[in-house]
Amino acid sequence: MMEGNINHGGNPVLKWMAQNVVMEQDPAGNIKPTKAKSVEKIDGIVALIMGLDRCIRNGGETTSVYDGRGILLI
């Protein structure tokens, strides 16, 4: 996101949200998306970043927790 390399596949809503995002660093050194310069939505971009993070952290693992335990119902 900081380098402008997020590929949203031409989705007009994600393009609009990407234009609203500003990346900033907090005092602890964490980098986070914010809408400091806009009052518009950025939720889709935040969800995209979170999804990419999970993919990277799992190393491309294709199994799901639901494959082993199934879906829990309340």
N, CA and C of each residue as an Amber inpcrd file, in Angstrom:
protein
   222
   0.8280000  -1.1910000   0.0000000   0.0000000   0.0000000   0.0000000
   0.8680000   1.2480000   0.0000000   1.9370000   1.1990000   0.7640000
   2.8050000   2.3810000   0.8570000   3.5040000   2.6850000  -0.4620000
   3.7500000   1.6510000  -1.2400000   4.4190000   1.8350000  -2.5270000
   3.4390000   2.0130000  -3.6710000   2.1570000   1.9210000  -3.3750000
   1.1440000   2.0550000  -4.4170000   1.0110000   0.8220000  -5.2810000
   1.3330000  -0.3490000  -4.7190000   1.3360000  -1.5740000  -5.5120000
   0.2100000  -2.5390000  -5.1710000  -0.8490000  -2.0870000  -4.5390000
  -1.9830000  -2.9540000  -4.2540000  -2.7890000  -3.1070000  -5.5340000
  -2.9890000  -4.3450000  -5.9670000  -3.7500000  -4.6140000  -7.1810000
  -5.1910000  -4.9100000  -6.7870000  -6.0950000  -4.0160000  -7.1160000
  -7.5050000  -4.1870000  -6.7680000  -8.3180000  -4.6840000  -7.9590000
  -7.6460000  -5.0660000  -9.0180000  -8.3220000  -5.6440000 -10.1720000
  -9.2560000  -4.6930000 -10.8990000  -9.0480000  -3.4000000 -10.7370000
  -9.8990000  -2.4280000 -11.4170000 -11.2390000  -2.2160000 -10.7350000
 -11.4080000  -2.7580000  -9.5330000 -12.6600000  -2.5840000  -8.8090000
 -12.8380000  -1.1020000  -8.4600000 -13.9200000  -0.4780000  -8.9320000
 -14.0810000   0.9680000  -8.7160000 -14.2450000   1.3540000  -7.2480000
 -14.8530000   0.4870000  -6.4400000 -15.0370000   0.8070000  -5.0220000
 -13.6970000   0.7380000  -4.2920000 -12.8990000  -0.3310000  -4.5640000
 -11.5850000  -0.4170000  -3.9300000 -10.6590000   0.6960000  -4.3990000
 -10.7900000   1.0980000  -5.6520000  -9.9860000   2.2190000  -6.1540000
 -10.3340000   3.4900000  -5.3960000 -11.6230000   3.7240000  -5.1820000
 -12.0790000   4.8930000  -4.4400000 -11.5590000   4.8640000  -3.0080000
 -11.6490000   3.6700000  -2.3660000 -11.1750000   3.5500000  -0.9850000
  -9.6670000   3.7290000  -0.9030000  -8.9270000   3.2120000  -1.8920000
  -7.4720000   3.3500000  -1.8970000  -7.0610000   4.8210000  -1.9820000
  -7.8530000   5.6160000  -2.6590000  -7.5540000   7.0440000  -2.7560000
  -7.7850000   7.7640000  -1.4270000  -8.5340000   7.1420000  -0.5140000
  -8.8370000   7.7490000   0.7740000  -7.8510000   7.3520000   1.8740000
  -7.0020000   6.3480000   1.6140000  -6.1120000   5.8050000   2.6380000
  -4.8100000   6.5880000   2.7010000  -4.3630000   6.8260000   3.9280000
  -3.0330000   7.3670000   4.2000000  -2.3660000   6.3810000   5.1460000
  -1.1300000   5.9990000   4.8520000  -0.3900000   5.1040000   5.7420000
   0.4120000   5.9680000   6.6960000   0.3210000   5.6580000   8.0040000
   1.1030000   6.4140000   8.9760000   1.7420000   5.4590000   9.9750000
   2.7900000   5.9600000  10.6180000   3.5310000   5.1700000  11.5850000
   3.2820000   5.7410000  12.9760000   2.9650000   4.8440000  13.9200000
   2.7360000   5.2970000  15.2850000   4.0720000   5.3330000  16.0440000
   4.0780000   5.8610000  17.2690000   5.3390000   5.9760000  18.0220000
   6.0480000   4.6350000  18.2620000   5.3030000   3.5310000  18.2600000
   5.9080000   2.2140000  18.4610000   6.5150000   1.6470000  17.1800000
   6.3630000   2.3460000  16.0600000   6.9180000   1.8890000  14.7970000
   5.9680000   1.0650000  13.9570000   4.7360000   0.8930000  14.4060000
   3.7400000   0.1460000  13.6390000   3.2080000   1.0160000  12.5110000
   3.0490000   0.4080000  11.3480000   2.5060000   1.1260000  10.1920000
   1.0540000   0.7250000  10.0580000   0.1760000   1.7130000   9.9130000
  -1.2540000   1.4210000   9.8530000  -1.9550000   2.3290000   8.8620000
  -3.0270000   1.8170000   8.2630000  -3.8240000   2.6570000   7.3580000
  -4.7290000   3.5640000   8.1780000  -4.8970000   4.7730000   7.7130000
  -5.7760000   5.7220000   8.3790000  -6.4470000   6.5930000   7.3210000
  -7.5070000   7.2370000   7.7090000  -8.1650000   8.1740000   6.7910000
  -7.9900000   9.5910000   7.3160000  -6.7590000   9.9020000   7.6840000
  -6.4330000  11.1870000   8.2870000  -6.7660000  12.3750000   7.3800000
  -6.7090000  12.1770000   6.0880000  -6.9610000  13.2800000   5.1630000
  -8.3040000  13.1690000   4.4700000  -9.1450000  12.2340000   4.9310000
 -10.4280000  12.0180000   4.2820000 -11.4340000  11.5210000   5.3060000
 -12.6930000  11.8210000   5.0760000 -13.7550000  11.2960000   5.9380000
 -14.4690000  10.1310000   5.2540000 -13.9780000   9.7420000   4.0940000
 -14.5930000   8.6670000   3.3130000 -14.1370000   7.2970000   3.8130000
 -14.7430000   6.2500000   3.2980000 -14.5070000   4.8710000   3.7290000
 -13.1630000   4.3160000   3.2660000 -12.5620000   3.4570000   4.1200000
 -11.3400000   2.7340000   3.7650000 -11.4580000   1.2580000   4.1580000
 -12.6320000   0.8090000   4.5860000 -12.8250000  -0.5270000   5.1350000
 -12.3850000  -1.6430000   4.1870000 -12.6780000  -1.5240000   2.9160000
 -12.3190000  -2.5620000   1.9550000 -10.8130000  -2.7240000   1.8230000
 -10.0820000  -1.6210000   1.8620000  -8.6220000  -1.6680000   1.7770000
  -8.0500000  -2.2950000   3.0410000  -8.6090000  -1.9450000   4.2000000
  -8.1580000  -2.5390000   5.4550000  -8.3920000  -4.0520000   5.4230000
  -9.5470000  -4.4830000   4.9450000  -9.8390000  -5.9170000   4.8350000
  -8.8800000  -6.5940000   3.8620000  -8.5420000  -5.9310000   2.7670000
  -7.6000000  -6.4720000   1.7940000  -6.2180000  -6.6450000   2.4180000
  -5.7710000  -5.6560000   3.1800000  -4.4750000  -5.7260000   3.8540000
  -4.4710000  -6.8700000   4.8670000  -5.5520000  -7.0100000   5.6300000
  -5.6420000  -8.0840000   6.6190000  -5.6280000  -9.4540000   5.9510000
  -6.3170000  -9.5850000   4.8320000  -6.3240000 -10.8450000   4.0950000
  -4.9520000 -11.1950000   3.5430000  -4.2520000 -10.2000000   3.0110000
  -2.8960000 -10.4290000   2.5050000  -1.9610000 -10.8290000   3.6440000
  -2.1170000 -10.2040000   4.8000000  -1.3020000 -10.5470000   5.9590000
  -1.5060000 -12.0050000   6.3590000  -2.7520000 -12.4590000   6.4120000
  -3.0360000 -13.8550000   6.7760000  -2.4250000 -14.8160000   5.7550000
  -2.5060000 -14.4640000   4.5060000  -1.9320000 -15.3140000   3.4530000
  -0.4160000 -15.4050000   3.5960000   0.2240000 -14.2850000   3.8480000
   1.6770000 -14.2620000   3.9990000   2.1010000 -15.0400000   5.2390000
   1.4060000 -14.8320000   6.3480000   1.7700000 -15.5030000   7.6090000
   1.5430000 -17.0100000   7.5440000   0.5670000 -17.4590000   6.7700000
   0.3100000 -18.8890000   6.6490000   1.1760000 -19.5440000   5.5820000
   1.9670000 -18.7810000   4.8860000   2.8830000 -19.3260000   3.8990000
   2.2000000 -20.0160000   2.7380000   1.0060000 -19.5930000   2.3870000
   0.2930000 -20.1840000   1.2750000  -0.3610000 -21.5070000   1.6050000
  -0.4720000 -21.8290000   2.8960000  -1.1090000 -23.0800000   3.3190000
  -2.5440000 -23.1230000   2.8030000  -2.9130000 -24.2550000   2.2250000
  -4.2350000 -24.3490000   1.6000000  -5.2630000 -25.0720000   2.4580000
  -4.8440000 -25.5860000   3.6130000  -5.8160000 -26.2680000   4.4670000
  -6.5140000 -25.2600000   5.3730000  -7.7010000 -25.5910000   5.7550000
  -8.5030000 -24.7250000   6.6100000  -8.7590000 -25.4120000   7.9360000
  -8.9240000 -24.6490000   8.9860000  -9.2750000 -25.2080000  10.2860000
 -10.5980000 -25.9620000  10.2000000 -11.4520000 -25.5520000   9.2950000
 -12.7580000 -26.1920000   9.1440000 -12.6610000 -27.5640000   8.4980000
 -11.5560000 -27.8620000   7.8020000 -11.3550000 -29.1950000   7.2200000
 -11.2370000 -30.2600000   8.3080000 -10.6270000 -29.9110000   9.4350000
 -10.4160000 -30.8700000  10.5000000 -11.5360000 -30.9350000  11.5280000
 -12.0690000 -29.7850000  11.8950000 -13.0490000 -29.7840000  12.9800000
 -14.4730000 -29.5430000  12.5350000 -14.6640000 -29.0640000  11.3190000
 -16.0010000 -28.7260000  10.8610000 -16.4280000 -27.3640000  11.3820000
 -17.6530000 -26.9960000  11.1250000 -18.1850000 -25.7060000  11.5570000
 -18.8740000 -25.8840000  12.9060000 -18.5520000 -25.0060000  13.8440000
 -19.1620000 -25.0390000  15.1690000 -20.4410000 -24.2060000  15.1580000
 -21.4930000 -24.7560000  15.7170000 -22.7610000 -24.0400000  15.7930000
 -23.0510000 -23.6810000  17.2370000 -23.6200000 -22.5170000  17.4260000
 -23.9860000 -22.0570000  18.7640000 -25.4930000 -22.1050000  18.9080000
